[in-house]
Amino acid sequence: AASCNYTLNGFKTLLKGCSKLQKLELWDCAQVDDAWIDALANSGCPLKELDVSGCWQVSEDALSRLRERFEGITIES
């Protein structure tokens, strides 16, 4: 699997300035897991689309929490 160029802490820092982030593609990132999804759910980003295809550490429970936070979000997994 591929590797993203961010750590979880780096990702959280990136999310602090995400007031216009509507689409995020994290596909095929081996280190993306539920903690990343929870960080995204707790951010103030106006997310509408997320692609976590190939991120095998992301659970359906985490994606369900994200769907609750972002009504109408489209998620590829």
PyMOL commands that set and color helices and strands:
alter all, ss='L'
color gray80, all
select helices_A, chain A and resi 8-15+34-41+60-69
alter helices_A, ss='H'
color red, helices_A
select strands_A, chain A and resi 23-25+49-51+74-76
alter strands_A, ss='S'
color yellow, strands_A
deselect
rebuild
show_as cartoon
